Amino acid sequence: MHPMLNIAIRAARKAGNLIAKHYETPDAVEASQKGNNDFVTNVDREAERLIIEVIRKSYPQHTIISEECGELTGEDQDVQWIIDPLDGTTNFIKRLPHFAVSIAVRLKGRTEVAVVYDPMRNELFTSTRGQGTQLNGYRLRGSTSRDLEGTIIATGFPFKQKQHSASYMNVMTKLFVHCADFRRSGSAALDLAYLAAGRVDGFFEIGLKPWDYAAGELLVREAGGVVTDFVGAHNYLNSGNIVAGNPRVVKTMLAVMREELSEALKR
């Protein structure tokens, strides 16, 4: 096992155990709003602290980029740990048991290691570049759909960027004609993990942050999928606008979406 994967798993499990424990004691959860429709809890922050502690113990010189504390620059800036300590905070606050810890390691801008851990189901999705994707140690392959017929597409509403809501709804309407149904779960990290596992066939979302998709992106790629922006390029690293699935599904999704995109969503 890749040594950094080992540490990422240890950190994710430690944070996941903390999150699961607090899920059982909701009175101890303190939530506050940090932005437009964007919430954080004391559990997010404590989980983040535990993850950073585990990483720092083994790799004190590495850089860490995390949702709550931002960038902690280390001596070695070529290695970046990208962390979302609790992806699906709103679900957690509402006691809807669907959320995950997401940890990715980038080496010179290329993601090498990924872990997405769902503590409520004890599902550990892992990936190392070139080594495939596993769920609890078993190899995963993504969906084999040839087009959109019969497919389930995962998505997330642009609740932080409602200026895109009209375009988003138009895209959904167009895709809905071709696919079987949608899923909107509240955790992009788990959406991408489920895509890697073949539980859904495609995924698209507007305005994600690097910690939302850094781990999930590698899970999808190593399970045979592709990840692009809304015009089939790679600008999603800047825009956070993501389409993912197997190559045929993505190609069809992009073709269907094209006519409904505003200029802002083509960048």
N, C-alpha and C positions, 0 to 999 in steps of 0.2 A: 504493500500500500504506500502511496505517495506520503511522505512524512507530513506535509502540510495538510493533506486530506485528513490524516489521523487527528491533528490538532483541531481542524475545523469541525470534525464530528464530535470531539470531546466538548468543544465550546458550545456547539448547537444543542447537544443533549443536556448540558448543565443549564443553559438558558431555558430550554424546553421544560425541564423539570420544575424550574421556578415558576414559569408561566402556568403550567398545569396546576401547581399547588395553589396559586392565587385565583385560578378559575373556580376552585372549590370554596374560596372565601371572598366573595365579591365585596363585602363590606370593607375590606382592606385595600380595595382598588380606588385610587384617586385619579380622576380624569380631568384634563384641562384642554382648552382649544388653543392650538398654536398657529392656526391659519384658517382660511376660509374652508369650512367643512372638514377640517383636518385636526385630529385629536391625538393626544399623547397621554400616557398614564405613567404612574410611578413604576409600574411593572416593565414597561418599555425601557425605562432608564436603568432599572436594576438589572434587567436581562442584558442590556448593552454593556454595563459595567463588568458583569461576569465574563462575557465573551472577550472583551478587551483584556481582562486579567489573564485569561487562559492563553491568548495569543502572545501577549507581552512576556509571559513567563518563558516561552520557547523562542520567540522571535522579537526581542526588544527593539531591534533596529528597523523593523518594517513599518511602512506607512499604513494607517487605518482610516478608511472613509466610512462613516456611519450616519444613519439617518438622524439620530438625535444630537450627537456631539460634533458633527461635521468632520473635517479632516484633521487627523492627528499626524503631522508630518514626522516621519522617522528619518534616521540617517540614510537608510536605503529606500530611495523613492522609486526604484524600479519594481519593487514588490509592494502591491497594494491589496489590503484586505477590505472588501466591500461588504458591509454588514447592514441587514435590516433585522433588529433584534425581535421585532414582533410585526410581521406583515399581516394585516387584517385586524388592526387595533379596534376599529369600529365593531367588528364581529365580537371581539373579546369583551368590549365594554357592554355590548348588548347580550352577552352570554350565548352567542351563537358559536358552537364549537368548531370553527373553521378558520385557522390561522397558522402561521408557521414562522420559524426562524430561518433566515436566509443568509448564507455566508459564501462569498466567492473570493478567490485569490487570483489577482492579475499579475502577470510577469511581463514587464515592458509593454503594457497595454493589451496583452492577450490573456484571456481567462484560461487558467490552467486547472483549477480545482473548483468544484461547486458542491454545496450541501444545502438542501432544503429539508427541514425537519418539522413534521406535524406532530406535536406532543400529545394531542388528544387521541390520535389513532396509532401512535408510535410508528409512523411511517417515515423512514429515512431515505430520501432520494440523494444519491451521490454520483459524482462524475469527475473523471480526470481526463484531460485532453488526450485523445487517441485511445482511450481505454473503455469507451462506452459508458452507458448510464445504468445504474442499479437502483432497485428498490429493496431495501433490507437484504442486500447481497445478491438479489436475483436480477439478471440482465433484462433490460427493457428495450422494446422496439416501439416506435410511434405508430400512428395510424397508417394503414395502407390504402386509404381512399384514393380513387383515381380522379374524382371531381367533387363537386359540392353536394351531389345527390345523397341524401341519407346522413349527412354529416351533422355533428353537434359542434357548434362554435362557441368558445368561451370568450367573454369580453368583460369590460368594466366601463361604466358610464363616466364621462369626463366631469366628475362632480367638483373638481377644483378649477376646471376651465370651462365654465358653462357657456362661454362665448362660442364654443364649438358645438353646442348641443344640436342645432338645426342640421349641420352637416353630418354629425354622428347619427342622428335619427334617420336621415336619408340613406346613409350607408347601410344601417341595420335593415331598413325596409327592403333595400335592393338585395342584400344577402339573404334575407329571410325567404324570398321567393325561391331561392336555389337550394338552401340547406334544409335540414329537418327541424332544427331547433337551436336555441341559445342557452347558455348557462352563464349566470353572473354571480360569482361566489363571494367576492369581496377580498380576495387575496390573489394578486397577480403572480406571486411566487408559486402558489399552489396550482394556479391555472396552467402555468408553464410546465410544472412537474407532471400534472395530469396529462398534458399534451404529450410529454415524453413517454408516459405510460400507456398512451392510446385510449385514455378514458374520455378525452375529447379529441376532435380532429383538426381544429384550427383555433386561432386566437388573434384578437386585435384589440388595441387600446391606445388612447390618446394621452400623451404627456406623462409617461412614467418616468421615474427617477432611476439612476443607475442601481441603487440598492434594491429597487423593486424587481429588476429583471436580470441583474448580473449573473446570479447563480442559475436561474431558470433558463437563460439563454444557452448556457453550456449543456444543461440537461437535455434540451431539445436537440441541439446540434449532434450531440453524441448518441442520440437515439435515432438519428437519420433524418432529422428535420432541418429546416432553414429558418432564419430570422432576418427580416428586412424592414425598411420603413414603408410608408404607404405608397411609394412609387417604385418599389423594388430595389432601392439603393440601400446604402448603409449609414444614412444620416441619423438613424434612430438614436445613436449615441449622443447626439446633440438635441434632437427634438423629443425623444422619448415616445415617438409614434411607432408602434410595433405591429407587425403582422408575422405570424409564425404558423408552421405546420409542415407537412411533408412538401416536397417541391411542387407536386401537381396541385395540391390544395392551395398553396400560397399563390401560385401562378393564376389560378381561377379566381381566388378572392381579390387579387389586385386588379384583374380585368373587370370584375363586377363593381368594385369600389371606385374605379378611376373617374367615372362621369360625375360622381356625387361629391368629390373632394373640393373643398374651398382652396383658394391659393395658399392660405396659411398652412393647410395640412399637407401640401405637396412639398414643403421644404424639408 
